[in-house]
């Protein structure tokens, strides 16, 4: 049996094993969306470190 066949069998078995156990919902979608929106807002850090590139040259 070729190595690629063995890998295909291994990954197929792994997929079946993972898919057999349901994953509980960790965060409800509304709360998750609020968290993502809040994280997208960039606030100045206490030490004035740059968190994203500035649009003008430095």
N, CA, C and O atoms as CSV, one atom per row, in Angstrom:
chain,resi,resn,atom,element,x,y,z
A,1,UNK,N,N,0.848,-1.182,0.000
A,1,UNK,CA,C,0.000,0.000,0.000
A,1,UNK,C,C,0.890,1.242,0.000
A,1,UNK,O,O,1.880,1.308,0.729
A,2,UNK,N,N,0.532,2.208,-0.814
A,2,UNK,CA,C,1.338,3.429,-0.936
A,2,UNK,C,C,1.137,4.328,0.282
A,2,UNK,O,O,0.121,4.262,0.974
A,3,UNK,N,N,2.126,5.156,0.512
A,3,UNK,CA,C,2.078,6.085,1.636
A,3,UNK,C,C,0.870,7.011,1.509
A,3,UNK,O,O,0.215,7.313,2.506
A,4,UNK,N,N,0.571,7.466,0.290
A,4,UNK,CA,C,-0.572,8.373,0.096
A,4,UNK,C,C,-1.889,7.686,0.465
A,4,UNK,O,O,-2.794,8.327,0.998
A,5,UNK,N,N,-1.997,6.382,0.183
A,5,UNK,CA,C,-3.205,5.636,0.560
A,5,UNK,C,C,-3.317,5.535,2.075
A,5,UNK,O,O,-4.402,5.681,2.639
A,6,UNK,N,N,-2.192,5.285,2.723
A,6,UNK,CA,C,-2.197,5.205,4.185
A,6,UNK,C,C,-2.583,6.545,4.810
A,6,UNK,O,O,-3.345,6.595,5.775
A,7,UNK,N,N,-2.047,7.629,4.245
A,7,UNK,CA,C,-2.405,8.955,4.760
A,7,UNK,C,C,-3.884,9.248,4.542
A,7,UNK,O,O,-4.542,9.806,5.421
A,8,UNK,N,N,-4.405,8.881,3.393
A,8,UNK,CA,C,-5.823,9.096,3.101
A,8,UNK,C,C,-6.686,8.328,4.102
A,8,UNK,O,O,-7.685,8.853,4.595
A,9,UNK,N,N,-6.306,7.097,4.399
A,9,UNK,CA,C,-7.049,6.303,5.381
A,9,UNK,C,C,-6.960,6.926,6.772
A,9,UNK,O,O,-7.955,6.997,7.493
A,10,UNK,N,N,-5.774,7.370,7.139
A,10,UNK,CA,C,-5.572,7.995,8.445
A,10,UNK,C,C,-6.430,9.247,8.598
A,10,UNK,O,O,-7.119,9.421,9.603
A,11,UNK,N,N,-6.380,10.119,7.586
A,11,UNK,CA,C,-7.148,11.364,7.656
A,11,UNK,C,C,-8.651,11.098,7.608
A,11,UNK,O,O,-9.420,11.803,8.262
A,12,UNK,N,N,-9.075,10.106,6.855
A,12,UNK,CA,C,-10.500,9.760,6.810
A,12,UNK,C,C,-10.978,9.256,8.168
A,12,UNK,O,O,-12.054,9.635,8.631
A,13,UNK,N,N,-10.188,8.409,8.801
A,13,UNK,CA,C,-10.537,7.907,10.126
A,13,UNK,C,C,-10.561,9.041,11.142
A,13,UNK,O,O,-11.433,9.092,12.010
A,14,UNK,N,N,-9.603,9.941,11.027
A,14,UNK,CA,C,-9.542,11.094,11.943
A,14,UNK,C,C,-10.776,11.975,11.763
A,14,UNK,O,O,-11.374,12.416,12.744
A,15,UNK,N,N,-11.159,12.233,10.498
A,15,UNK,CA,C,-12.350,13.043,10.222
A,15,UNK,C,C,-13.598,12.390,10.803
A,15,UNK,O,O,-14.424,13.067,11.416
A,16,UNK,N,N,-13.742,11.075,10.616
A,16,UNK,CA,C,-14.907,10.371,11.166
A,16,UNK,C,C,-14.910,10.476,12.686
A,16,UNK,O,O,-15.964,10.681,13.289
A,17,UNK,N,N,-13.757,10.340,13.302
A,17,UNK,CA,C,-13.655,10.415,14.759
A,17,UNK,C,C,-14.036,11.804,15.263
A,17,UNK,O,O,-14.786,11.928,16.232
A,18,UNK,N,N,-13.530,12.838,14.619
A,18,UNK,CA,C,-13.826,14.215,15.025
A,18,UNK,C,C,-15.306,14.521,14.805
A,18,UNK,O,O,-15.945,15.124,15.667
A,19,UNK,N,N,-15.857,14.113,13.662
A,19,UNK,CA,C,-17.244,14.410,13.330
A,19,UNK,C,C,-18.232,13.645,14.202
A,19,UNK,O,O,-19.400,14.025,14.285
A,20,UNK,N,N,-17.789,12.583,14.847
A,20,UNK,CA,C,-18.703,11.769,15.645
A,20,UNK,C,C,-19.068,12.419,16.971
A,20,UNK,O,O,-20.045,12.015,17.601
A,21,UNK,N,N,-18.314,13.404,17.402
A,21,UNK,CA,C,-18.574,14.068,18.691
A,21,UNK,C,C,-19.056,15.489,18.417
A,21,UNK,O,O,-18.318,16.294,17.849
A,22,UNK,N,N,-20.294,15.808,18.818
A,22,UNK,CA,C,-20.789,17.160,18.575
A,22,UNK,C,C,-20.035,18.191,19.424
A,22,UNK,O,O,-19.670,17.927,20.569
A,23,UNK,N,N,-19.816,19.352,18.841
A,23,UNK,CA,C,-19.129,20.433,19.549
A,23,UNK,C,C,-20.191,21.401,20.066
A,23,UNK,O,O,-20.990,21.913,19.282
A,24,UNK,N,N,-20.211,21.658,21.365
A,24,UNK,CA,C,-21.218,22.581,21.892
A,24,UNK,C,C,-20.945,24.010,21.426
A,24,UNK,O,O,-19.807,24.381,21.137
A,25,UNK,N,N,-22.008,24.797,21.362
A,25,UNK,CA,C,-21.859,26.195,20.990
A,25,UNK,C,C,-21.160,26.921,22.130
A,25,UNK,O,O,-21.626,26.876,23.269
A,26,UNK,N,N,-20.057,27.585,21.841
A,26,UNK,CA,C,-19.270,28.245,22.869
A,26,UNK,C,C,-19.777,29.645,23.176
A,26,UNK,O,O,-19.787,30.067,24.333
A,27,UNK,N,N,-20.198,30.365,22.141
A,27,UNK,CA,C,-20.693,31.731,22.301
A,27,UNK,C,C,-21.891,31.898,21.389
A,27,UNK,O,O,-21.857,31.466,20.237
A,28,UNK,N,N,-22.963,32.528,21.895
A,28,UNK,CA,C,-24.104,32.744,21.012
A,28,UNK,C,C,-23.710,33.781,19.947
A,28,UNK,O,O,-22.887,34.657,20.212
A,29,UNK,N,N,-24.291,33.684,18.752
A,29,UNK,CA,C,-23.871,34.546,17.632
A,29,UNK,C,C,-23.973,36.047,17.919
A,29,UNK,O,O,-23.099,36.808,17.503
A,30,UNK,N,N,-25.006,36.481,18.612
A,30,UNK,CA,C,-25.146,37.913,18.899
A,30,UNK,C,C,-24.009,38.406,19.793
A,30,UNK,O,O,-23.417,39.454,19.537
A,31,UNK,N,N,-23.715,37.651,20.830
A,31,UNK,CA,C,-22.623,38.048,21.723
A,31,UNK,C,C,-21.286,38.004,20.986
A,31,UNK,O,O,-20.444,38.883,21.174
A,32,UNK,N,N,-21.090,36.995,20.158
A,32,UNK,CA,C,-19.855,36.897,19.385
A,32,UNK,C,C,-19.677,38.098,18.465
A,32,UNK,O,O,-18.576,38.637,18.346
A,33,UNK,N,N,-20.766,38.518,17.811
A,33,UNK,CA,C,-20.688,39.677,16.925
A,33,UNK,C,C,-20.348,40.939,17.712
A,33,UNK,O,O,-19.569,41.767,17.240
A,34,UNK,N,N,-20.919,41.097,18.898
A,34,UNK,CA,C,-20.603,42.268,19.732
A,34,UNK,C,C,-19.135,42.267,20.130
A,34,UNK,O,O,-18.485,43.312,20.122
A,35,UNK,N,N,-18.619,41.112,20.473
A,35,UNK,CA,C,-17.217,41.004,20.878
A,35,UNK,C,C,-16.295,41.370,19.718
A,35,UNK,O,O,-15.314,42.092,19.899
A,36,UNK,N,N,-16.618,40.866,18.524
A,36,UNK,CA,C,-15.783,41.154,17.354
A,36,UNK,C,C,-15.825,42.639,17.019
A,36,UNK,O,O,-14.789,43.236,16.724
A,37,UNK,N,N,-17.027,43.250,17.061
A,37,UNK,CA,C,-17.133,44.689,16.774
A,37,UNK,C,C,-16.342,45.497,17.792
A,37,UNK,O,O,-15.652,46.449,17.428
A,38,UNK,N,N,-16.436,45.126,19.064
A,38,UNK,CA,C,-15.699,45.855,20.101
A,38,UNK,C,C,-14.192,45.700,19.905
A,38,UNK,O,O,-13.437,46.651,20.110
A,39,UNK,N,N,-13.756,44.511,19.512
A,39,UNK,CA,C,-12.319,44.280,19.309
A,39,UNK,C,C,-11.798,45.022,18.085
A,39,UNK,O,O,-10.610,45.333,18.009
A,40,UNK,N,N,-12.679,45.309,17.127
A,40,UNK,CA,C,-12.252,45.996,15.917
A,40,UNK,C,C,-11.935,47.463,16.178
A,40,UNK,O,O,-11.184,48.087,15.428
A,41,UNK,N,N,-12.506,48.001,17.236
A,41,UNK,CA,C,-12.212,49.398,17.568
A,41,UNK,C,C,-10.818,49.455,18.181
A,41,UNK,O,O,-10.530,48.754,19.151
A,42,UNK,N,N,-9.975,50.275,17.623
A,42,UNK,CA,C,-8.602,50.368,18.114
A,42,UNK,C,C,-8.488,51.574,19.028
A,42,UNK,O,O,-8.779,52.701,18.627
A,43,UNK,N,N,-8.068,51.332,20.236
A,43,UNK,CA,C,-7.860,52.401,21.200
A,43,UNK,C,C,-6.360,52.594,21.379
A,43,UNK,O,O,-5.576,51.663,21.196
A,44,UNK,N,N,-5.985,53.776,21.727
A,44,UNK,CA,C,-4.566,54.027,21.988
A,44,UNK,C,C,-4.138,53.179,23.181
A,44,UNK,O,O,-4.855,53.077,24.176
A,45,UNK,N,N,-2.989,52.590,23.067
A,45,UNK,CA,C,-2.493,51.784,24.172
A,45,UNK,C,C,-1.895,52.694,25.237
A,45,UNK,O,O,-1.497,53.819,24.934
A,46,UNK,N,N,-1.827,52.229,26.470
A,46,UNK,CA,C,-1.301,53.059,27.552
A,46,UNK,C,C,0.122,53.543,27.306
A,46,UNK,O,O,0.486,54.638,27.736
A,47,UNK,N,N,0.929,52.739,26.618
A,47,UNK,CA,C,2.317,53.136,26.382
A,47,UNK,C,C,2.499,53.774,24.998
A,47,UNK,O,O,3.630,53.948,24.543
A,48,UNK,N,N,1.396,54.121,24.328
A,48,UNK,CA,C,1.389,54.779,23.029
A,48,UNK,C,C,2.039,53.924,21.932
A,48,UNK,O,O,2.559,54.457,20.952
A,49,UNK,N,N,2.006,52.600,22.103
A,49,UNK,CA,C,2.534,51.708,21.071
A,49,UNK,C,C,1.582,51.727,19.878
A,49,UNK,O,O,0.367,51.814,20.051
A,50,UNK,N,N,2.129,51.647,18.682
A,50,UNK,CA,C,1.292,51.648,17.484
A,50,UNK,C,C,0.629,50.294,17.322
A,50,UNK,O,O,1.291,49.260,17.397
A,51,UNK,N,N,-0.680,50.297,17.099
A,51,UNK,CA,C,-1.407,49.052,16.921
A,51,UNK,C,C,-1.712,48.772,15.468
A,51,UNK,O,O,-2.036,47.638,15.115
A,52,UNK,N,N,-1.618,49.779,14.613
A,52,UNK,CA,C,-1.792,49.581,13.177
A,52,UNK,C,C,-0.998,50.661,12.453
A,52,UNK,O,O,-0.742,51.724,13.020
A,53,UNK,N,N,-0.612,50.407,11.224
A,53,UNK,CA,C,0.182,51.398,10.505
A,53,UNK,C,C,-0.597,52.702,10.341
A,53,UNK,O,O,-1.809,52.697,10.124
A,54,UNK,N,N,0.104,53.784,10.447
A,54,UNK,CA,C,-0.527,55.094,10.255
A,54,UNK,C,C,-0.639,55.370,8.769
A,54,UNK,O,O,0.183,54.899,7.983
A,55,UNK,N,N,-1.658,56.135,8.374
A,55,UNK,CA,C,-1.873,56.395,6.959
A,55,UNK,C,C,-0.866,57.410,6.419
A,55,UNK,O,O,-0.599,57.433,5.217
A,56,UNK,N,N,-0.313,58.237,7.279
A,56,UNK,CA,C,0.679,59.209,6.813
A,56,UNK,C,C,2.067,58.684,7.133
A,56,UNK,O,O,2.234,57.834,8.008
A,57,UNK,N,N,3.058,59.192,6.423
A,57,UNK,CA,C,4.424,58.732,6.665
A,57,UNK,C,C,4.904,59.243,8.013
A,57,UNK,O,O,4.522,60.327,8.455
A,58,UNK,N,N,5.739,58.455,8.653
A,58,UNK,CA,C,6.227,58.791,10.002
A,58,UNK,C,C,7.577,59.439,9.931
A,58,UNK,O,O,8.147,59.792,10.963
